Amino acid sequence: MEKLFMSKEERFNKEKYVSVQEYTGQGYDLRNGSKTDKIADDHLDEIDEGVTKFFKEEYKTDVIVHNVVGAQGGASVFVESKGEPHFYTFAVVPIDKSTEEVKVDKVWSQEGQVENALFTGIYGMVYEEEFTKLNNKLAEVAGKYNLVGKRGEAVANVGAGGFSNTYFYMSMHDKSFYPLLDQYLKNPDTNIEKFREIFNEINVDPNNILITIHMFMAEKEVDPNEEAFNELVTAIEEMEGIPTGAYSIYLHDNRIGKGSATAGKDNTLERSNPNKIIKK
């Protein structure tokens, strides 16, 4: 499999930052993608049609194509599912640079990528009340300390974070969740009660449900607020009735990397591996 993404060192050497309130995904780039990016731009309608067909045929899911980014040997296409289960993910369209052929009949996805996104979308659908409680608390702390999350456009255009929003994204990479996929492919209109029944049968391990919270200082040129960070951590530790999972929390300054859509820096405050917050 071709390597699509840059190493940390490569990112560090070329990264440029922009205020998170301004960032919609512009400037995002992938390994050796300049040539394929230009080719993809000339075939956006074909790519849209090929990728939406791929998701409908392979995953019985209607999607909206938000962004196409050139990569080595192809283009990564960022999509959002229509309706529920709701999630963001991506697929890859191969491109032959020598002939400038865009192979829309050969669309593929990285192993487990779409499956993971589907699992998180189903999880978010089944536990909507718990996620609403989590979001309300994050918004409350954000208002108190003048924090923000990523713009919705950035989440859609370069996020690919499964069930996610301005404050968090999710990952559920574990074989134990595949009964959810089997049921969904058998009947995409499966009701919430049936999916909840499957979750109960799986006997979910919270360590296999990763919920990663990223928040930013709204004000420019200031370091992350330790008091705000500590309140976020305490809130997640003490709250009842929020989704089961292993939580990581990051509080950044106002800057986000244009090329990577990430924000980790020396001054970032974090509670993560090996000390995630486990909610059962």
N, C-alpha and C positions, 0 to 999 in steps of 0.2 A: 504494500500500500504506500502510495506517495505521501510524503510529509507535507501537510498543508500549512502548518502553523510554525511560526518562528520560535527559536529558543529564547529563554529569558535574556541571555546576553545580547542576542540580536535585537530584541525589543529595546533593551536599555540603551543601546548605542544609537538608536534612531528615534526614540520616543519624543514626542512633542505634546505639551499639555494645553488644555483649554478648560475654561470654567464649565463645571458639570451642568449648569443651567443653560448653557449655550449648545451643548453637545447633542447632536441627533444621530451620530454615527458617521458623519463626514470625516474623511481621512482614514477610515479603517482599511487596513491592508493585510494581505496574507503573503506567504512565502512565494517569491518569484511570480507575482501576479500582475505585473504592469502590462505585459503583452496580452494575456488572456482577458484582462479587464477591458481593454479596448475592443477586442473581438466580441466579447459578451455584450458590450453596449450596442453593437450593431445587430444583435439578434435577441433583444429583450422579449419581444412578443413570442418568438419560438420557445425561448427558455421558460417563460411564464406558462405557456401551454404544456410543455413537456413535463415540467415539475408538478403542476397541478394534476396532470394525468397520472404521474407516478404515485402521488400520495393517495389518489382515489383508488387506483388499482391495487396497490400494495398494502394500504392501510385503511381503506374504506373511509377516508377522511377528506373533506373539502378544505382547502387552504387558500390563504391570500399570500401572494408573493410580495414581500416588502422591499427586498434589496438583493442585488447581485454583485458579488465581489470576486474579482479575478484571483486565482490561486495557481500553483504549479500544476499544469496539466488539465486545468479546468476552471470552473467558477463555482463558488459556494453561494447557494441561494437560500436566503433567510425567509422563513414563512411563519405564518400564524394560522392556527386552526380556526375554522368558522364555528361558532357556537360551542357546545360542550361535547366532550371534554376540551377545555381550553388550554393551549400550550403554544410555545414558540420552539422552533427547531430549524434544522437546515438540511439540505441535500446537495449533491455535487453533480454538475453537468460536465462531462469530459469535453475538452477542446483540443483539437490538433492544431498546434501553432504553425506547423509547416504548411498546412492547407487552409487554415482558418476555418475548419469545419467544426461546428457546434453539434455534438452528438446527443441530441435531445431524446433519442430512443435508448440511450445507455445511462440514464440517470441512476445514481446509486446513493446510499447513505452509509456513513461509518457504522461499524458494528455496534448495535445497541443504542445508537443515538436517538432514533425516532421512537423506539420501544420505551426508552427511559422517559422521553417527553410525554408519551401517552400515559405511562404509569402515573406521572406527577399530575397530569391533567385530570385523570380519573380520581386521584386522591383529593385534589382541590375541589372537585365537584361533590364528592361524597362528604367531605368535611368542611363544607362552605361556612357553616356557623363558626367553627373553630378558627378558620382563617380570617373571617370578619373580625373576630375578637383580637387576633394578633395584629391585623392591619390598623385597627382603631388605636391600639396601644402605641404602635410605632408612630402613627400620625400625631398622637398626643405628645409624645416625647419630642418629636420633630418641631411641633409648634412651640413647646416650652423653651427649647434651646436654639431655635432658628437653624434647624437642620433641613436638608432636602435629600431626595433620592435621585436616581437617574430620570431623565425625561422619558415619557412614554415612547417617543420616536426612537430613542436609542435602544430601548428594550426590544422594540419590534425590528429595527434595522440591523442590529448586530448582537442581540442578546442570545438567542437560541438557548434560553435557560429553562425550558420546560414550562411548568406552571409558575409564572413569575409576574412581578409587577415592579413599580418604581423602587421598592425597598428591598426585595429579596428575589432569589431564584432557588430552584429545587433540583435535586438529582436522586434517582431511585434505581441505581445500577445493581440489581441483584436478581438471580434466577428465580427466587421465590415469588416474584411478582408476575411471572409469565401467565398464570391462570387468568389474570386480568386481561391480558392481550388476547388470549384464546377466546374469552367471552366477548370482547369487543369486536373482534374480527367475525365472530359468528353472528353477532347482532349489535351494530353500532348504536342502536337505540335502546340498549339495555338500561333499565331503570336504576336509580340510585340504590334502592333496597337490595337488588341483586349484587351490585358491586360491593356494597357494605358487607353482605354475607360472605363474599369471597375474601375480603380483607380479614374478616374474623376467622376464616378457615386457615388463612396463611399464618396467623399468629405473628403479626408484624414485629420485627426487631427494630427498635427506634434507631439503632446505629446504621440501618440500611436506608434511612430516609434523611437525606442531608438538606437542611434548610439554611441558606447562607444569606445573611442580612448585610447589606452595604448602605451606609448613610454618609452624608457629606455635610461639611460646614457650608451654610448658605453664603456667608461672608467671605470675600476673597482675602488672601494674604494673612490668614490666621491659622494657627495649629488646631488640630482636633481638640474639642473640649472634653477634658477628663471627667468632669462632673456629668456631662451628658452621656458619655460612654458608660460610666458606672451605673447610671440609672437604667440604660438599656439592658445591661447585663443583669442587674437585679430584677428588672421587670420580667425578663424571660425565665430566670431562675425561679421566681416566686409565683408566677401566674399559673392558675389552673384553667383547664378548658381550652387550651390552645393545641394545635396539632402535635401529635406524637412525632418525634424526630430528634436528630442530633443537630443542634444549632451552633453556627459560627456567627460571630458579630464583628463587623469592621466599621470603624469610624474614620473617615478620611478628611483631609483638608478640602478645599474647593475644586481641586484640579483632577482631571481625568485624562488619560492618555488617548490622543486622537487615533493612533495607529492600532491600539490594542483594546480600547474600550474598558481598560482596567485602571485602578487607581492606587494600588499598593505602593507605599513609599516608606522612607525611614521614619516619618512621623506618624504613620497610621497606627491607630490603637486597635488591638484585636484580641478576641477571645476565640481561639480555634484549636486545631490539633496541637498537642494531644489532650486538650482540656475543653472539648466541646461541652455544651450544656445539653444533657440528655433529658428529654421530656417523654414520659411513658404514658 
